[in-house]
Amino acid sequence: MTQETSAKAIVVFDIDGVIRDVGGSYRRALADTVEHFTANAYRPTPLDIDQLKSEGMWNNDWEASQELIYRYFEKSIPREELQLDYSAIVAFFQSRYRGPNPDNWTGYICDEPLLLESSYFEQLTLAGIGWGFFSGATRASATYVLQKRLGLKSPVLVAMEDAPSKPDPTGLFATIRLLALDKLQPVIYLGDTVADMYTVEKARSVEPERTWIGVGILPPHVQETVARREAYAQTLREAGAAIILSNVQELTSVQIQALLR
């Protein structure tokens, strides 16, 4: 989307868990990686991964993989004595997520379910709402889903390579600069993790004159039971989410206007 200097509001989307279901891809690759580097001794459950991410600082799944490996071994070996090869962790993770051939992807990414229709963005545009993406995914991975899978034409995107990891709000500010020049436009950021909500809180502290609203999205893997769903929703609320939605498309233009009142 091109610059929308007259947009009523700006909506910025996280991608993983919001635009695509990564329960069987990123999270599966994370579990595979931890299992591999602990010699098949420990495979983190989805709840283990959620608990780590609830700390608000493990948005990068390569770093999250490394941290879970550290935590497994440091029960018996001091962390400073462990010599984990981060580049090897990343390479193994990518071999599962993208596939063994970096030029011909055949990995878990190929089977990620989409969580919305591309027509949703057309509806936002027609309603005079600017939109873009700020994600901790690599640019190649984010572009794959946005352009190849959803068919979006050159969407505004700030990815892993472009900004520090969340909850640092630098990437959110960069996305907004690409979308608009009107400093007073309210911003809504949709994310599925504590780090996403913390990003909104940090942005508000830097630029308090703008309206900032965090919208929590429940990723599919936490919606399997009522108890899990409610616990995850409460975690997002405590991290600052104004509302919790089960699917991104529930954030209609009418809902956006209600949030801004």
Long-range contacts (C-beta under 8 A, 24 or more apart in sequence): 1-121, 1-125, 1-130, 1-131, 1-132, 1-155, 1-156, 1-179, 3-178, 3-179, 3-180, 3-181, 4-128, 4-130, 4-179, 4-180, 5-180, 5-181, 5-182, 6-128, 6-182, 7-128, 7-129, 7-130, 7-179, 7-180, 7-182, 7-185, 8-127, 8-128, 8-129, 8-185, 8-257, 9-129, 9-130, 9-185, 9-186, 9-187, 9-188, 9-256, 9-260, 10-129, 10-130, 10-131, 10-132, 10-176, 10-179, 10-180, 10-185, 10-186, 10-187, 10-188, 11-124, 11-129, 11-130, 11-131, 11-187, 11-188, 11-189, 11-190, 11-251, 11-256, 12-131, 12-132, 12-133, 12-134, 12-172, 12-175, 12-176, 12-179, 12-187, 12-188, 12-189, 12-190, 13-131, 13-132, 13-133, 13-134, 13-135, 13-189, 13-190, 13-248, 14-133, 14-134, 14-135, 14-136, 14-189, 14-190, 14-191, 14-192, 14-193, 14-196, 14-217, 15-133, 15-135, 15-137, 15-142, 15-145, 15-146, 16-135, 16-136, 16-137, 16-192, 17-191, 17-192, 17-193, 17-217, 17-219, 17-220, 18-115, 18-190, 18-191, 18-192, 18-217, 18-219, 18-248, 19-114, 19-115, 19-116, 19-133, 19-145, 19-146, 19-150, 19-248, 20-112, 20-113, 20-114, 20-115, 20-145, 20-149, 21-112, 21-113, 21-114, 21-115, 21-219, 21-220, 21-221, 22-112, 22-219, 23-219, 23-220, 23-221, 24-108, 24-111, 24-112, 25-97, 25-107, 25-108, 25-109, 25-111, 25-112, 26-61, 26-97, 26-108, 27-61, 27-221, 28-96, 28-108, 29-61, 29-93, 29-94, 29-96, 29-97, 29-107, 29-108, 30-61, 30-64, 30-65, 30-68, 30-93, 32-92, 32-93, 32-96, 33-65, 33-69, 33-89, 33-92, 33-93, 33-96, 34-65, 34-68, 34-69, 34-72, 36-92, 37-65, 37-69, 37-84, 37-89, 37-92, 38-69, 38-72, 38-73, 41-72, 42-68, 42-72, 44-68, 46-221, 50-222, 50-232, 53-193, 53-194, 53-195, 54-194, 54-235, 55-194, 56-167, 56-193, 56-194, 56-195, 56-198, 56-239, 57-167, 57-195, 58-195, 59-136, 59-165, 59-166, 59-167, 59-193, 59-195, 59-196, 60-136, 60-160, 60-165, 61-93, 61-136, 62-86, 62-89, 62-90, 62-93, 63-165, 65-89, 65-93, 97-141, 98-141, 105-144, 109-141, 109-144, 112-145, 112-149, 113-220, 114-145, 114-149, 114-150, 115-220, 115-247, 115-248, 115-249, 116-247, 116-248, 116-249, 117-249, 118-150, 118-151, 118-152, 120-248, 120-249, 121-152, 121-155, 123-252, 123-253, 124-253, 127-253, 127-256, 129-253, 129-256, 130-179, 130-180, 130-185, 131-156, 131-179, 132-156, 132-157, 132-158, 132-175, 132-178, 132-179, 133-157, 133-158, 133-175, 134-158, 134-163, 134-171, 134-172, 134-174, 134-175, 134-189, 135-159, 135-160, 136-160, 136-165, 136-166, 165-195, 166-191, 166-193, 166-195, 166-196, 166-198, 166-199, 167-195, 167-196, 167-198, 167-199, 167-201, 167-202, 168-199, 168-202, 169-199, 169-200, 169-202, 169-203, 169-206, 172-199, 172-200, 172-203, 173-203, 173-206, 173-207, 183-209, 183-210, 184-209, 184-210, 185-210, 186-210, 186-211, 186-212, 186-213, 186-260, 187-211, 187-212, 187-213, 188-213, 188-214, 188-215, 188-251, 188-256, 188-259, 189-213, 189-214, 189-215, 190-215, 190-216, 190-217, 190-245, 190-248, 190-251, 191-215, 191-216, 191-217, 192-216, 192-217, 192-218, 192-219, 192-236, 194-235, 194-236, 194-239, 197-236, 197-239, 197-240, 197-241, 198-239, 198-240, 200-240, 201-239, 201-240, 211-260, 213-242, 213-259, 213-260, 214-239, 214-240, 214-241, 214-242, 215-241, 215-242, 215-243, 215-244, 215-245, 215-251, 215-259, 216-241, 216-243, 216-244, 216-245, 217-244, 217-245, 217-246, 217-247, 217-248, 218-244, 218-245, 218-246
